[in-house]
Amino acid sequence: MAVIGSFGDLIFEVSADRIRTFDEFSRSASGRWTAHEIIGRKPISEFAGPALDTVSFKMRFDVRFGLNPKTEMDRLLALCREGRAETLIIGGTAIGMHKWVITSVKQGWKQFDGAGRVLIGEVDVTMEEYMRR
């Protein structure tokens, strides 16, 4: 088994038995700016500090690759709804200096069998840096 990374106890992995990995991984960082209005002149910009980083990626679950798509998608949904902060690790390295939370999960139920079970599912996941005082 090749471990690509993890988010808490969710392991991103590839093996002969199952595939639980992601595509289109992206990280975004930005700054927070405030505009102070001045009568008769352009506003004065002030840098207020860094904003929280975000990460997004897609996952595809296929019953042919050793996982139950509905179970996997619901696991991500539960992590989002619990608001649990975890370390995000990719390639053995923690991403960022802090923990992350899943802020949104969008499920796509792509293919079903004759009993209505999901055979192929896709998930768009968005995470945000988690900061505490």
C-alpha positions in Angstrom: 0.0 0.0 0.0 1.3 3.5 -0.9 0.1 6.2 1.5 -0.2 9.5 -0.2 -1.2 11.5 2.9 -3.9 11.8 5.5 -6.4 14.1 7.2 -6.7 12.8 10.7 -7.7 9.1 10.5 -8.7 9.5 6.8 -5.9 7.9 4.8 -5.3 8.8 1.2 -3.9 5.6 -0.3 -3.4 3.5 -3.3 -3.0 -0.3 -3.3 -3.8 -3.3 -5.3 -7.0 -3.7 -3.2 -8.3 -0.1 -3.0 -7.9 3.5 -4.2 -8.7 6.4 -2.0 -6.9 9.4 -3.4 -7.6 12.9 -4.8 -7.2 14.9 -8.0 -7.0 18.6 -8.8 -5.5 19.6 -5.4 -5.1 23.3 -5.1 -4.1 25.7 -2.2 -5.1 29.3 -2.1 -3.7 32.1 0.1 -4.7 35.8 0.3 -4.3 38.9 2.3 -6.9 40.9 4.2 -7.1 44.6 3.1 -9.1 47.5 4.5 -9.9 50.6 2.6 -10.1 53.8 4.7 -12.4 56.3 3.0 -11.1 59.9 2.5 -13.5 62.6 1.4 -12.6 63.9 -2.0 -9.7 61.5 -2.5 -9.1 57.8 -3.2 -9.3 55.6 -0.2 -6.1 54.6 1.7 -5.3 50.9 1.7 -4.2 49.1 4.8 -2.9 45.6 5.0 -4.8 43.9 7.9 -2.9 40.6 7.8 -3.0 37.3 6.1 -6.4 35.6 5.4 -7.0 31.9 6.2 -5.6 29.6 3.5 -7.9 27.2 1.7 -7.4 23.9 0.0 -9.7 22.1 -2.4 -9.6 18.8 -4.2 -11.8 16.2 -5.8 -12.1 12.5 -4.9 -13.6 9.7 -7.0 -14.9 6.5 -5.4 -15.6 3.4 -7.5 -16.9 0.2 -6.1 -14.5 -1.7 -8.5 -11.6 -0.2 -6.6 -12.4 -1.7 -3.2 -14.4 1.0 -1.6 -18.1 1.6 -1.0 -18.6 5.1 -2.6 -21.6 6.0 -0.5 -19.8 5.1 2.7 -16.7 7.1 1.7 -18.7 10.2 0.6 -20.7 10.1 3.9 -17.5 9.9 5.9 -16.3 13.1 4.4 -19.8 14.7 5.0 -19.6 13.6 8.6 -16.1 15.2 9.0 -17.5 18.4 7.6 -20.5 18.4 9.9 -18.5 17.6 12.9 -16.1 20.6 12.3 -13.2 18.5 13.5 -9.8 20.2 13.0 -7.1 17.8 11.9 -3.6 18.0 10.4 -3.5 17.7 6.6 -0.5 15.7 5.5 0.5 15.2 1.8 3.7 13.3 0.8 4.8 13.0 4.4 4.7 16.8 5.0 2.1 18.7 6.9 0.4 21.4 4.8 0.6 24.7 6.4 1.6 25.4 10.1 -1.9 24.7 11.5 -4.7 22.3 11.4 -7.5 22.3 8.8 -11.3 21.9 8.8 -13.6 20.7 6.0 -15.8 23.7 5.2 -17.8 22.1 2.3 -18.5 18.8 0.7 -20.3 18.4 -2.6 -21.3 14.9 -3.5 -22.0 13.6 -7.0 -23.7 10.3 -7.2 -22.7 9.2 -10.7 -23.7 5.6 -11.3 -26.1 3.2 -9.6 -26.8 -0.6 -9.7 -30.3 -2.1 -10.1 -30.9 -1.8 -6.3 -30.1 1.9 -6.2 -26.7 1.5 -4.6 -24.1 4.0 -5.6 -21.4 2.4 -7.8 -19.4 5.5 -8.6 -19.4 8.7 -6.6 -17.4 12.0 -6.8 -16.8 14.5 -4.0 -15.5 18.1 -4.2 -13.9 19.0 -0.8 -13.0 22.5 0.5 -10.8 22.9 3.6 -9.8 26.0 5.5 -7.0 26.7 7.9 -8.1 26.4 11.5 -6.7 29.0 13.9 -7.2 29.3 17.6 -6.2 32.1 20.0 
